[in-house]
Amino acid sequence: MEYELILRMIRDRFGAGEGDFVPLHAPTFSGNEKKYLDECIDSTFVSSVGAFVDRFERDIAEYTGARRAVVCVSGTNALHMALMLASVERDDEVLTQSLSFIATCNAISYIGAHPVFIDVDYDTMGLSPAALREWLEKHTVKDAGNVLRNKSTGRRVKSVVPMHTFGHPCRIDEIASICDEYCLELVEDAAESIGSFYKGKHTGTFGRIGAISFNGNKTITTGGGGMLLFNDEKLADLAKHLTTQAKVPSRWEFIHDHIGYNYRMPNINAALGCAQLEEISGFLASKRKTAEIYREFFASEPGGIKFMAEPTESVSNYWLNAIAFPTREERDRFLQYSNDHGVMTRPIWELMWHLPMFEHCERDSQTNTVLLADTIVNLPSSVKLES
Ligand SMILES: *Cc1c(COP(=O)(O)O)cnc(C)c1O
């Protein structure tokens, strides 16, 4: 296949001329962003107190169907807090995928817990319930105190952190029922999947805790920011308390009853988030249209490049579109060509066990993980509003 044809199709979609750079994912500010930011500044409430923080939490809860939502400074903070709320402790093991952005493993490491890498499904690119079950059956045992332990390390296996890769939902209901069966806490890394639904339910709401990111490259952005999703009011109250320095309510006294965190999103970021969320249906429609253009193009393409369409029973937000090349060599040639010619593309993240911090972590066969890591390329996926 002529790579030039692919780049021409991408430039056409984004209305980019020959010499224009096409980014992978740029934010779009087309609604009330400036108005709400002005309101923040005029009111002087730009920091950790303000009406937009409460509103953003309510709006996200309503949008996702979570009972409660609690803002954080970043998606990474939200994941860290989520794991603490899941009672993950130092030296516990957390089952996750090595096909993820580094933040998932970093959050596990902040606690002093150990990631164990389970393979992903090829079609969803997210944690495989079959691989999860196989690892649990082979490698764990319940001790006399009914604690699930890794037979070889003796460590407690406490939690499972699946990730909805590029916005495609993984088989989260099956993963949730395995977690129930083994008494494992499900923490959903829904950082990339606002606007993605599995069997009609929003990602991040299948367990007791989920985490979303609003970093600048995500589907909607607050500049930097994250959100915890809860179905449990008490846990949400605790999250609110811990993310705000665990301060006991008082008009003037500084009493704190726990080691807390300054993880609360400032009002100015929440203002941006409220405006962005108002626009989300248009954003998602645009991203879906881009995905359709890509899907059709590669369906009739003779080079064996496969478009990674949304999995069955899912609605994907198509955060980052992905294609799979037949070989790593072809993938590399395309990455070189497209980036040399002003169209930003990138491979999937370096696998976690290729990085020095996580190279000693236990892992299963990683068959699909390695196949995807060798062949996937992300294509430009910014929102393109019709003018
Ligand atoms: C973006 C992302 C995060 C972290 O979000 P930040 O807001 O950048 O801290 C976590 N996990 C995954 C999979 C992500 O893509």
The ligand as an SDF file (V2000), in Angstrom:
LIG
                    3D

 15 15  0  0  0  0  0  0  0  0999 V2000
   -3.9850    9.3140   30.6450 C   0  0  0  0  0  0  0  0  0  0  0  0
   -3.9480    8.0430   31.3990 C   0  0  0  0  0  0  0  0  0  0  0  0
   -3.7750    7.9970   32.7850 C   0  0  0  0  0  0  0  0  0  0  0  0
   -3.3750    9.1360   33.6400 C   0  0  0  0  0  0  0  0  0  0  0  0
   -3.9900   10.2910   33.5230 O   0  0  0  0  0  0  0  0  0  0  0  0
   -3.3000   11.6960   33.8670 P   0  0  0  0  0  0  0  0  0  0  0  0
   -4.4970   12.5630   33.9850 O   0  0  0  0  0  0  0  0  0  0  0  0
   -2.4230   12.0460   32.7070 O   0  0  0  0  0  0  0  0  0  0  0  0
   -2.5560   11.5830   35.1380 O   0  0  0  0  0  0  0  0  0  0  0  0
   -3.8650    6.7680   33.4340 C   0  0  0  0  0  0  0  0  0  0  0  0
   -4.0660    5.6400   32.7590 N   0  0  0  0  0  0  0  0  0  0  0  0
   -4.2000    5.6350   31.4190 C   0  0  0  0  0  0  0  0  0  0  0  0
   -4.4130    4.3450   30.7370 C   0  0  0  0  0  0  0  0  0  0  0  0
   -4.1220    6.8360   30.6940 C   0  0  0  0  0  0  0  0  0  0  0  0
   -4.2270    6.7940   29.3660 O   0  0  0  0  0  0  0  0  0  0  0  0
  1  2  1  0
  2  3  1  0
  2 14  2  0
  3  4  1  0
  3 10  2  0
  4  5  1  0
  5  6  1  0
  6  7  2  0
  6  8  1  0
  6  9  1  0
 10 11  1  0
 11 12  2  0
 12 13  1  0
 12 14  1  0
 14 15  1  0
M  END
$$$$
